[in-house]
Amino acid sequence: MGNILKRIKAPEDLKTLSIEELGILSKEIRRYLVQVLSENGGHLSSNLGVVELTLALHLTFQSPHDKLIWDVGHQSYCHKIITGRKEWFKTIRQYQGMSGYPKRCESEHDIFETGHSSTSLSAALGFVKARQLSKEDYYVVPVIGDGSLTGGIAFEALNNAGRINNSQLIVVLNDNQMSISPNVGGLCKYLDAIRTVPLYTEVKEEVERALKRIPRIGDEVVRTVRDVKSSIKQLLIPGMLFEELGFKYLGPVDGHNIQELITVFNYAKRLHKPVLVHVNTIKGKGLKYAEHNPTKFHGTAPFHIESGKIKSKSKEATYSIVLGQTLKKLGRQNDKLVGITAAMPEGTGLSIFQKSFPERTFDVGIAEQHAVTFAAGLASSGFKPVVAIYSSFLQRAYDQILHDVCLQNLPVIFAIDRAGLVGQDGETHHGIFDISFLNHIPNMTLLAPKNRYELESMLSYAVNYSAPIAIRYPRGKALTDFAEFNQPLSYGKSEILIKGQDVALIAVGSMVKKAVEVASLLKQHENVSCTVINARFIKPIDKERIEQLIKTHQHIVTIEENVLSGGFGHSVLNYVKDKSSKCRVSCIGIEDAFIQHGNITQLYKLCELDSESIYHKVKSILK
Ligand SMILES: Cc1ncc(C[n+]2csc(CCOP(=O)(O)OP(=O)(O)O)c2C)c(N)n1
């Protein structure tokens, strides 16, 4: 850790530093970020890009009195380091260590929790209103990226915010031209156009000075120019869009020039209306390979500092890659197949399909709700859209799934990636609710594969199916186990892997392998004979199979990587309770709690979803 950084225990300590020392501190912070993230992994390029911005914000505003709100929060590492957490930072993203996102329980400086994008402006507006009602006095400063500004909720908040006088609301737009991948859409083009315009306030003041020099009519012209919302204003005001929404637009500012940032923030503080400060930054700043490939280092696994090479890169395909490859194959056979991603072409594997079919792939920005209704429109017009979204982000689009897709029974395919526990991103990113929020929607069919081959056949099946259908699969390596169990899919039918008589384990997707391991432990240690069923279909459940099991087994145990409430187990339980009083159903899944971050093995243990814990549970159920 550098010498100046060692001295920074709280944001006030920054104020003792000269501009030159702040420059050195920026370098020290970057070195520290690289050092820790090369061990722990994390959001490297976004954080390297906001070092000077974070310092300038803490120099101009009094956190926590003034409220800094980090959109998504993946770029809050520097904020954490300078708000008294620099030693603890070494544990970032580790089990029971520091969170990779703002956490209210961690520090009084983390005033609002985030993880999903585009929420900061709405939250900020809430703070503004609360402050006005309680007659307090502080600035509210949401920091939002150009990627996150593509999310619908951000537009809703902008629309609401611009008309509040004396709002002391200063929106900082951190524009690095990147979402995870290059940013897309009309707003992005608009920002492109104004990115290179000189700092607006300078231009405007200069023009006004020039006009005033014109004898007699100068002042009058200035007044007219100020008032007129016309094409002249378009020329003079690069941030016209924001001005029209009621914001004072300041910028663009060089986000790596601390002095310039401080000057503009101080100016913004003096204005009695909402302000938007447009800051240009470079994602990955200061680290060559991260600047060169900000997407790869957006969220990185541990890496070698010298080369930037990932330390333990698995050669095995992930489920996301299997999705991309399978869609590419299916796309050749069916020219109606189209792919949709909400700003995650790489993460979801859709980029593989995109390379072959760029004209049939749509990146809509961080706009999950729009992605789903857009798919509904395509499906209504004879296309077969595959919407590939992570489970936790699909939560955003619940009503669109229900109202726009399922109500009209449209053939949209949902490829639900990262279903289950995801690891170090923690609470906000675990995909443990999708079964529950899809299970109760009429017309929806929901499946989960036990291995990569089943994901392939489920996708082929889905392409030929003519109603809403969703396939959920976990993060990481696509299993190749159980390749011998490959009977063709049949609607609503499960698959039997092991025949036994004492207890039937019905497992969903990722839990199938665990169920087989548990069956082996029970046989070995308790001489209990298990039937193991791969559910394949979560909705509808395989009623025929369950009725057979009721006749031959006294216990059914369901196992799923989803919260218990409203999950697969509850569907089975509800069905059996009316059919049999002899057969007992027990459900294993995630209890009613948010799950912290950590590696997957630790989290399975924590949630008692590792084979050992499930074995003990089943053992006690049988007793
Ligand atoms: C609702 C939602 N969808 C997707 C994501 C995944 N995600 C995390 S950061 C990010 C890009 C954000 O881009 P930007 O706001 O420009 O920040 P940058 O990392 O470029 O600084 C995305 C898509 C998310 N966090 N939330």
The ligand as a Gaussian input file, in Angstrom:
#p B3LYP/6-31G(d) Opt

LIG

1 1
 C      -30.714000      -4.869000     -13.955000
 C      -29.285000      -5.242000     -14.257000
 N      -28.994000      -5.790000     -15.454000
 C      -27.718000      -6.120000     -15.737000
 C      -26.726000      -5.903000     -14.839000
 C      -25.304000      -6.353000     -15.131000
 N      -24.382000      -5.220000     -15.207000
 C      -23.590000      -4.878000     -14.197000
 S      -22.665000      -3.547000     -14.513000
 C      -23.288000      -3.432000     -16.068000
 C      -22.794000      -2.358000     -16.990000
 C      -22.938000      -1.032000     -16.379000
 O      -22.415000      -0.083000     -17.263000
 P      -22.144000       1.372000     -16.744000
 O      -23.278000       1.818000     -15.910000
 O      -21.780000       2.203000     -17.898000
 O      -20.927000       1.182000     -15.757000
 P      -19.382000       0.925000     -16.072000
 O      -19.105000      -0.460000     -15.568000
 O      -19.164000       1.058000     -17.536000
 O      -18.676000       1.944000     -15.294000
 C      -24.227000      -4.423000     -16.311000
 C      -24.935000      -4.640000     -17.576000
 C      -27.087000      -5.329000     -13.600000
 N      -26.187000      -5.103000     -12.652000
 N      -28.361000      -5.002000     -13.358000

